[in-house]
Amino acid sequence: MIALRKSSDRGHADHGWLHSDHTFSFADYYDPQEMGWGPLRVINEDRVQPGKGFGTHGHRDMEIISYVLSGQLQHKDSMGNGTVIRPGDVQRMSAGTGVQHSEFNPSPTAPVHFLQIWIQPEVRGIAPGYEEKHFAPEDKQGRLRLVASRDGREGSVTIHQDADLFASLLSPQEHVSHRIAAGRLAYVHLVKGAVRVNGIVLKTGDAAKIEAEESLEITADEDSELLLFDLG
């Protein structure tokens, strides 16, 4: 079964300096039918204006992944990490027993556009942790590139959950396939473009909830970028 989640059905918040689209219930947006998908709890598509950002705030017991689409995002946290992430970077912060962090757009002229993803960990109360890796466009072109996993295989960042996150760039008519083991869920979020997932059309910002499917066949109708979650 594949259920289409249209971009226009997402929650939206306009704070002036921040425009955010919420795939699942978050902050002031609440839909009891959209509380997550398996351990996947949050996909926020954020656009932050130049020189603005999120002040220092805290998290606990969550795996937080940031995926920058354009611009740059400055990160600082209570573990002593300070970095600027850019397109192609995947950042993982394990909040665990508690962490404070801030996110800021350091550019004086260009907005930053990024996805913030929350995955519930399989164990609560772990020590906080941080990891960041870069995945070049050619590593994602025409294939599903593993960028996050429980065991950190293939050079992916390590998350504390039985979940694999793949990123892909597809040119028109390029095709990728993915097998889904029995009992697992999958989720496709289309960052941009237009693709068909087992024949179902997704356009920019759309997503697909997937269960009881043995495989996914994904074909691009135009230049596209997508994330695929394989969830235990």
N, C-alpha and C positions, 0 to 999 in steps of 0.2 A: 504494500500500500504506500502510495506517495500522496502527501497532502501539500498543496501549494500554499505558501505564505507570501502574499503580495506585499511589495514594498510599501504601497499606499496604506496598508492596514496596520503598519507599525505605529507604536506610540511616538509622539514627537514633542520635543521640548525646545523652546526658543528663549534663550537667556540673553540674546543680543551678542555677547562675546562668544557664545557657544550655541551651536545647533546640533541636536542629538536625536537620532532615530533609534528607538528601542525595539528590538525584535521580541524580547520577552519583558514581562512586567518588571519595572524598575522605577524607583523614585515615585513621582506622582502618577506614573502610568501603571494602571493595574487592570489586568484581564485574567480572570481565574482559569481561562483556557490556555493562557500563554505564560506559564510559570517556568518554562524550561523544556528540555528534551533529554531524557536520561540525566547524566551528570552535567550536561551543558546548561548553564543557568543564565548567562548574559551574553548578548552580542549588541553592543552599542556602537553605532556609526557616528563618530564625533567630528565636527568641524570647529576648530578653535581659531579665533581671529588673532592677527599679529600682536605680540606683546601681552597676550592674555593666557590664562591657564587655571588649573585646579590648585588651590592652596593646599598646604599640608593637611592630610587627613588620614584616618586609620582604616585598616582592614584586618580581618581574622579569618582563618580557616577557609581560604579560597586560593585557587590557582588562577592568576591573572596574566593574560597574554595580551600584549600590545602589538599590532600589526599596522605599520605606517604605509599609507597609500600615496601621499604627497606631502611635501613640506618636511618639517623636522620637529621632534618632540623632545624636550629636555626633561630628564628624570632625575630626581634626588630622593633618597630614602634613608631611614634610620639605621640601615645596615652599613651605611657609608658609601653606597654606590651613587655615582653622579655621572651621567652620560647623556649624549644626544643621539636619538635613534632616527633613522631615515628610511626611505622606501627600500624594501628588501630585508630590513632588520626584523627579527622576531625576538621579543623580550618576554621572559617569563619571570614573574615574581610570585613566590609562594609566601602567602601571608602568615600561615601557620598560627603560632601563638600570639601574633600581633606585630604589625609593622606600620610605620608612618611614612607617607611619601607624598611628593608633589609632582605635577606634570605641567609643563609650561611651554608655550610656543615662543622660542627665542628670536624669531625673525621679526624685524621691524616692518616688513612689507607683505609677506606671504602667509596665508592661512596654512594650518596643518590639518590634514584629513587622515583619520586613522580609525581602526576598529579596536575596541577594547572588549576582550572575551573573558568571561569567568567560567571556570569549570570547578565543580565541587570536588574536593579531594576525597580519596577513599579512606583516609585516616585523619582524624582531627588532632590538633595540638602538636603538629610537627614544628621543628625549628624553622624560622623564616629563611628563605633562600632566594637567590637571584641568578639569572643566566640570560645571555644575549648572544645571538648568532645572526650572521648575514647569509642570505640566499639570493644569489645573482639571478637576473631574469632568465638567463640561458639554462639554469638549473631547473626552472619551473616550466619552460616552454615545451608544450606538446606532451607533458607528462604530469603525473601526480607526484609532487615532491613532498616527502615526509618532512615536516618542520617541527612537530612536537609529538612526543610519545612517552609512555611510562618508562621505557628502558633506554631512551636516548639513542636508539639505533640510527644508523645512517647519518649521523651527525646532527640529529634533531635536538631541540631543547628537551629537557626532562620534566615531565609533570607527574604529580602524585595521584594518578588516576588511570584506569584502564581505558584510555582514549588515545586515538591517533588523529592528528590534524595534518591534512595535506593541502598544499597550495598548488595552483596550476594557472598557467597562461596558455590560451588557445587562440590560434589564428582561425579564420573562417574555414569550416569543414574539418578542422582537426578534431580528433576523437580520442577519448580515454575511457578505460574500463576499470571497474573496481569490484572485486568479490566481497560479499558480506557474509561472515560466518553466521551460522544459525543462532538465533537469540540475541543478536546485536542490533543496535539502531544505527542509522546514519542521518546526516544532516548536510545539505548543500546550501551554502550562502553565495549568491552571485554578486561579487563586488562590482563588476561592470560588464556590459556587453549583452549578449543573448545566446542562450544555449538550450539544448533539449536534453532532459534527463529522463531516460526511458520513454521518450516521446513527449514528455510534458515540457512546455516552453517556459523558461525563466528569463526575465529581463532584469536590468540593473536594479539591485536592491532586493529582488525576490529571493525566496528560499524554498526548500523542500524538506519536509519531515518524512523520513523513510523508515518503514518497519516491514518485516516479513517479506523482504526482497532478497533474492540470492545474489544479484549483481546489479551494478549501475552501468549504463552505457550513456556517456555524455558526449555530445557533439556540439561544436560552436557554429553559430550562424553568422557571427561577426567577431572581431577581436574581443576577447573576454578574459576576465580574471575571476577565479572562484576559490573558495575554501570548501573542503570536504572533511567532515568529522565522522569517524568510525568509533562508535561508543559502546562500551561494555555495560 
